[in-house]
Amino acid sequence: MSKKPQIHPLLDAEKQNQARQYEKEKRILGLIGSGISLVFLLTFYYSGFSYRLANLNDQSVLRTFIIYIFVFQTLATIVGLPLTYIQSYIHEHRWNFSNYTHKTWALDQLKSFLVSLILMPLLIGLLYWVMARYPDYWWLIAGLGIAVVGVIFATLFPVLILPIFNKYDPIDDEELTSRLTQILQKAGLKPGGFFKQDMSRQTKKENAFLAGLGKTRRVVLADNLLDNMTVPEIESVIAHEVGHYRHAHIWKNIALGTIQQLIVFWILDWFMRANFPHFLESVRWNLTLFPILALTMGFISGFLFGPLNLTLSRFFERQADRIALELIPGPAAFKSAMAGLANRNLSNAYPSRWIKWLYYSHPPIGERLAFAESFESASTSK
């Protein structure tokens, strides 16, 4: 029987007990959601509804495509809405995280739905056009196209998508912006601005990030984080985000994502040709097979690359932590920031090995605190 790790003195033991229960409940709800999605996709296809919807009489292929995606996305949203309400409203209120009212929650759900109605037809339409135009090697062109889509999305996301859901006001604290500018300059970065996100409209949780590429790059701090952290702690958080840019993690993720998508599309092409003879015969047949395409692609991606991507993400986060500790004067602020986030956000600092392997994109807070102390020991011994 494995021995429980000793809790770091900066962590609240009772909060850690709560974090384990909170994490377990979220994990169960997530698994239920996966089951609902599986049943929905299989029912949509094997009921014959997908075939009938893709072969509407007296409709052009383009009009049929638009109707199909609209109906599919609408039904998927309706089917998933009860669990979404439980996950993002009831459960978060139960743990005293959510600041949503029913009105603001419904408004954000509506916004998400409308955004999906714009993005899904564009992305799926592009994929289906490539399939129709280049059926023999669609997987190659579509896989490479992922890189272009990734760059466009990373560039436009902070200026087009994020403002739909939150307000981003310039931070007018000159002392804070001056110190954060110095952190960025140490890494050779120029910020496109420092912005406060009204995250408290939705939740009591905290967050901070660097988003965008080139002229759209900006430092974003949630108002909750600004209220709960000291300036040195905020510096340590932004120094971590700067570490991602110093190691070019965005570009590496785009490159790795492209390679992985090439593999996924190639396997998908082989599987669909072997099991569904009508695949690639026409746009209407490809539309009919859309639920199977989505399900198969999700399974291949998750099975082949899910744990691998999480492992790689944890490695990247560790690299960013090291940069943060190099850029700030001493690890005290970093440790208090990490421990504060764990205590206030109910982050499980010591998950089991398999939970970390299957679910964690960041090293657990316990490991990050231990890493900061080992970094401090190594620095003082030099």
Beta strands, then each sheet from edge to edge (+ up, - down):
strand 1: 168-170
strand 2: 194-197
strand 3: 208-211
strand 4: 218-222
sheet 1: 1+ 2- 4- 3+
end
